[in-house]
Amino acid sequence: MYFNKFRHQILLVLITIAISLFFWSTFYFNIPGKIGFNDVSLETLFANYDGPNYVVISKCFYDKSCIGPNFSLPLPLEYYPAHFPGYPLTIKFLNFFTTGPKAMIFSTLLGSILLSLSTYYLFKLFLNSKKSFYLSLLFIFFPARFLVLRVIGAPETWFLSFIILSLINFKKDKFLSSAIFASLALLFKTPAVLLGLTYLIYFFIDKRNFVEKFKKYIWYLLMPLTLFLIFLFYQHNIGNFFAYFHSGDNFHLNPLPYLVFVSQQTWVNTIWLEDVIYIYFFALLSIYYLFKKYKLDIITVFSIIFILATLLVSHRDISRYIAPVYPFILLAFYKFLNQKPVKIIFLILLPAIILFAINHIVGNTAPIADWLPYL
């Protein structure tokens, strides 16, 4: 009876764990090297950007006198504050039980489990249990770029989980818990500021009287407080309150949209950008479908703000920058995605998705000469 009641959640957890174990064992046994890639190992997976940067932070917490002499990554020491401390803190905690690189990917796995469950409960706000399970299952594998983020060292699984949990609690009028989850999201990545902007805009959309709204929305002041505490931490550990803004070539927002197609920019540097057009197309189309079905629901407002902000980003990896709205894009296209021919096509494409993920991991590694300081 217990299994039947929670079978969807249990299956999602088991499948999430299984896909991570599959990828880790693939690299452990050098399967890519046997099918045409260069030889690989678990170190290949550990070295995937930006995972090693977060392990360094978990060891030194931005202290230059610790990072410089011990780690050989060719990065300016000023760059590390571009990575917020939430994910390194999870690695630091798990490092009590295992070594740094393993703690890193176990942290991602825990975040991935939380993400699978939170997306399921998000979809249940709009769909029945069976449909929510299918869409949550699909999100484990698709879009393919997020599958990569589920199996390497990356904060996105935690980041998106907290965004979704914040939105779920908001829809249930649990404003304090919503604000806490939003603040936790900000502890992991700066784009959570866009979630705060969403709540600010929704404050003016909300038709309740001003006093009632103020009592509920005031909890979201926890977000700027969290940001202040992070910068205060930088002041204590680095001696620079504004270290994030002095972290080098780390800001990719522009005043004009579509500058990702100026290929001479540092973080673009390629003319092969046609796929970005397709990402923009489906993202913008999802706004139309979300608005058509859910009007100015909080998920629609958040998706609009995040997608429009992504149009201002000039970075080759747009598919990673737009990742926080993937669940909402899937929800927008649910009727199409739920058709039997589409499900069959996804099964046919599954090997291609896995090969894409392997290829990306193999080709996106940091040049780490000595792993000893990371352990």
C-alpha positions in Angstrom: 0.0 0.0 0.0 2.8 2.4 0.9 4.6 1.6 -2.4 1.4 2.2 -4.4 0.8 5.5 -2.7 4.3 6.8 -3.5 5.2 4.6 -6.5 5.8 7.5 -8.8 8.1 9.3 -6.4 10.0 6.1 -5.6 10.4 5.2 -9.3 11.7 8.7 -10.0 14.3 8.5 -7.2 15.4 5.0 -8.4 15.7 6.1 -12.0 17.5 9.3 -11.1 20.1 7.3 -9.1 20.3 4.7 -11.9 21.1 7.2 -14.6 23.9 8.7 -12.5 25.4 5.3 -11.7 25.2 4.4 -15.4 27.2 7.5 -16.4 29.7 7.1 -13.6 30.3 3.4 -14.4 30.6 4.3 -18.1 33.5 6.5 -17.4 34.9 4.2 -14.7 35.1 1.3 -17.2 36.3 3.6 -20.1 33.3 2.6 -22.3 33.7 5.9 -24.4 37.3 4.9 -25.1 36.1 1.6 -26.5 33.6 3.1 -28.9 35.8 5.8 -30.5 36.4 8.6 -27.9 39.7 9.2 -26.3 40.4 7.1 -23.2 38.5 8.3 -20.1 38.2 7.6 -16.4 36.3 9.0 -13.5 38.8 11.8 -13.4 37.4 12.9 -16.8 34.0 13.3 -15.2 35.4 15.0 -12.1 37.3 17.5 -14.2 34.2 18.7 -16.1 33.7 22.4 -15.8 32.9 24.1 -13.5 33.0 21.2 -11.0 36.7 21.6 -10.0 36.2 25.3 -9.2 33.6 24.4 -6.7 35.8 21.8 -5.1 38.6 24.4 -4.8 36.1 26.7 -3.0 35.0 23.9 -0.7 38.6 23.4 0.4 39.7 27.1 0.6 36.5 29.2 0.7 37.9 31.9 -1.6 41.1 32.4 0.5 43.7 33.3 -2.1 46.6 32.2 0.1 45.1 28.8 0.1 44.1 28.5 -3.5 47.2 29.9 -5.1 49.9 27.6 -3.7 47.7 24.4 -3.8 45.7 24.4 -7.0 47.1 24.5 -10.5 44.0 25.5 -12.5 44.9 28.3 -14.9 42.3 30.7 -13.5 42.9 34.1 -11.9 42.3 34.0 -8.2 39.7 36.8 -8.5 37.5 34.5 -10.6 36.4 32.2 -7.8 33.9 34.6 -6.1 31.8 34.3 -9.4 30.8 30.9 -7.9 28.4 31.4 -5.0 29.0 29.3 -1.8 25.8 27.1 -1.7 27.1 24.2 -3.8 30.6 24.3 -2.2 29.0 24.1 1.2 27.2 20.8 0.2 30.6 19.5 -1.1 32.3 20.5 2.2 29.6 18.6 4.2 29.9 15.4 2.1 33.7 15.7 2.2 33.5 14.4 5.8 32.3 11.1 4.3 34.3 10.9 1.1 37.0 12.7 -1.0 36.3 16.1 -2.6 35.6 15.0 -6.3 33.3 12.2 -5.1 31.6 14.5 -2.6 31.0 16.8 -5.5 29.2 14.3 -7.7 27.3 12.8 -4.7 26.1 16.4 -4.0 24.9 16.7 -7.6 23.1 13.4 -7.2 21.3 14.5 -4.0 20.3 17.7 -5.8 19.1 15.6 -8.8 16.9 13.4 -6.6 15.4 16.5 -5.0 14.9 18.0 -8.4 13.1 14.9 -9.7 10.7 15.0 -6.8 10.2 18.8 -6.8 9.4 18.8 -10.6 6.9 16.0 -10.0 5.1 18.0 -7.3 5.2 21.1 -9.5 3.6 19.3 -12.4 1.0 17.8 -10.0 -0.3 21.4 -9.5 -1.4 21.3 -13.1 -1.7 17.7 -14.2 -2.8 14.4 -12.8 -0.3 12.0 -11.1 0.3 9.8 -14.2 1.0 12.8 -16.5 3.2 14.4 -13.9 5.2 11.2 -13.6 5.7 11.0 -17.3 6.8 14.7 -17.6 9.2 14.3 -14.6 10.6 11.2 -16.1 11.2 12.9 -19.4 13.0 15.8 -17.7 15.6 13.3 -16.3 16.8 12.8 -19.9 15.6 15.8 -21.8 16.7 18.4 -22.7 20.0 16.6 -23.1 22.1 19.5 -21.8 20.4 19.2 -18.4 21.2 15.4 -18.3 24.9 16.4 -18.3 24.3 18.8 -15.4 22.7 15.9 -13.4 25.9 13.7 -13.5 28.8 16.1 -13.2 29.8 18.7 -10.6 27.3 21.4 -11.1 25.0 23.5 -8.8 22.0 23.5 -11.2 20.1 20.5 -9.7 20.0 22.2 -6.3 19.4 25.7 -7.8 16.4 24.6 -9.9 15.0 22.5 -7.0 14.9 25.5 -4.7 13.3 27.7 -7.4 10.6 25.1 -8.0 10.0 24.6 -4.3 9.7 28.3 -3.8 7.2 28.6 -6.6 5.2 25.6 -5.3 5.0 27.2 -1.8 4.1 30.6 -3.4 1.1 29.0 -5.2 0.0 27.5 -1.9 0.2 30.9 -0.2 3.1 29.7 2.0 5.1 32.9 1.6 7.6 32.4 4.4 8.7 28.9 3.2 8.6 30.2 -0.4 11.0 33.1 0.5 13.3 30.7 2.3 13.6 28.4 -0.7 14.1 31.5 -3.0 16.9 32.6 -0.7 18.5 29.1 -0.8 18.4 29.3 -4.6 20.2 32.6 -4.4 22.9 31.0 -2.2 23.6 28.7 -5.2 23.5 30.9 -8.3 23.0 34.6 -9.0 20.2 34.2 -11.6 17.9 33.6 -8.6 17.7 37.4 -8.6 15.3 36.9 -11.5 13.0 34.9 -9.2 13.1 37.8 -6.7 12.2 40.1 -9.6 9.3 37.8 -10.4 7.9 38.1 -6.9 8.3 41.9 -7.0 6.4 42.1 -10.3 3.7 39.7 -9.0 3.3 42.0 -5.9 1.9 44.6 -8.3 -0.1 42.0 -10.2 -1.7 40.6 -7.0 -5.2 42.0 -6.5 -5.2 41.8 -2.7 -5.2 45.0 -0.8 -1.8 46.6 -0.1 -1.6 45.9 3.6 -2.4 42.2 3.1 0.1 41.9 0.3 2.8 43.7 2.2 2.4 41.3 5.2 2.9 38.3 2.8 5.5 39.6 0.4 7.7 41.2 3.1 9.3 37.7 3.6 11.0 38.0 0.3 13.3 40.6 1.8 15.2 37.5 2.9 16.6 37.4 -0.6 18.5 40.7 -0.5 19.5 39.8 3.0 21.0 36.6 1.7 22.9 38.5 -1.0 24.2 40.9 1.6 25.4 38.1 3.8 27.2 36.4 0.9 29.0 39.7 0.1 29.8 40.1 3.8 31.3 36.7 3.7 33.4 37.8 0.8 34.5 40.8 2.8 35.6 38.5 5.7 37.4 35.9 3.6 38.7 38.0 0.7 38.7 41.5 2.0 36.4 42.7 -0.8 32.7 43.1 -0.3 32.1 43.5 -4.0 34.4 40.6 -5.0 31.6 39.1 -7.2 31.7 42.2 -9.4 35.5 42.1 -9.6 35.7 38.5 -10.7 36.8 39.2 -14.3 35.1 38.3 -17.5 32.1 36.8 -15.8 29.1 39.0 -16.8 27.4 38.0 -20.1 24.3 40.3 -20.0 24.0 43.0 -22.6 21.7 45.9 -23.1 20.7 44.5 -26.5 19.3 41.0 -27.3 20.9 38.4 -29.5 24.5 39.5 -29.2 25.3 35.8 -28.7 25.5 35.9 -32.5 28.5 38.2 -32.4 31.0 35.3 -32.6 34.1 37.4 -31.8 33.0 37.7 -28.1 35.2 35.8 -25.6 32.5 33.3 -24.5 31.1 32.7 -27.9 34.0 32.3 -30.3 32.3 30.2 -32.9 30.1 30.7 -35.9 28.2 27.4 -35.3 25.2 28.9 -33.5 22.2 27.8 -35.4 21.0 25.6 -32.5 20.6 28.8 -30.4 17.9 29.9 -32.8 15.9 26.8 -32.1 16.3 27.2 -28.4 15.0 30.7 -28.6 12.2 29.6 -30.8 10.8 27.0 -28.4 11.5 29.1 -25.4 9.5 32.1 -26.8 6.8 29.7 -28.1 6.5 28.2 -24.6 5.7 31.7 -23.2 2.7 31.9 -25.6 1.4 28.5 -24.6 1.9 29.1 -20.8 0.1 32.4 -21.1 -2.7 30.9 -23.2 -3.3 28.1 -20.7 -2.3 29.6 -17.3 -2.6 33.4 -18.0 -0.4 35.4 -15.5 0.2 32.5 -13.2 3.5 32.8 -11.2 5.2 30.2 -13.4 4.2 32.2 -16.6 5.6 35.4 -15.1 8.8 33.7 -14.0 9.3 32.1 -17.4 8.7 35.3 -19.3 11.3 37.2 -17.2 13.9 34.4 -17.3 13.6 33.8 -21.0 13.7 37.5 -21.9 16.7 37.9 -19.7 18.4 34.9 -21.5 18.0 36.8 -24.8 20.4 39.3 -23.4 23.1 36.7 -22.7 26.1 36.4 -25.0 27.5 33.0 -24.2 27.8 29.9 -26.4 26.2 27.7 -23.8 22.8 29.2 -24.0 21.2 25.8 -23.3 22.8 25.9 -19.8 21.8 29.5 -19.1 18.2 28.9 -20.0 18.1 25.6 -18.0 16.1 26.9 -15.1 13.0 27.3 -17.3 13.2 23.8 -18.8 10.4 22.3 -16.6 8.1 25.1 -17.5 8.9 24.7 -21.2 8.1 21.0 -20.9 4.8 21.9 -19.2 3.9 24.4 -22.0 4.4 21.6 -24.6 2.9 18.8 -22.5 0.0 17.9 -25.0 2.5 17.6 -27.8 5.0 15.7 -25.7 2.4 13.3 -24.4 1.5 12.0 -27.9 2.4 8.4 -28.6 4.5 9.1 -31.7 6.5 11.7 -29.8 7.2 9.1 -27.0 8.4 6.6 -29.6 10.7 9.2 -31.1 12.2 10.0 -27.7 13.0 6.3 -27.2 14.7 6.3 -30.6 16.7 9.4 -29.7 17.7 8.2 -26.2 21.0 6.7 -27.4 21.7 10.0 -29.2 21.0 11.9 -25.9 23.4 9.6 -24.0 26.1 10.0 -26.7 25.7 13.8 -26.6 26.1 13.8 -22.9 29.3 11.6 -23.1 30.7 13.7 -25.9 30.1 16.9 -23.9 31.7 15.5 -20.7 34.7 14.2 -22.6 35.3 17.5 -24.3 34.7 20.0 -21.5 37.4 19.2 -18.9 39.7 21.3 -16.9 43.5 20.7 -17.3 44.2 19.3 -13.8 47.7 18.0 -13.4 47.6 17.0 -9.7 44.4 15.7 -8.1 46.0 15.4 -4.6 44.9 18.8 -3.3 41.3 18.1 -4.4 41.0 14.9 -2.2 
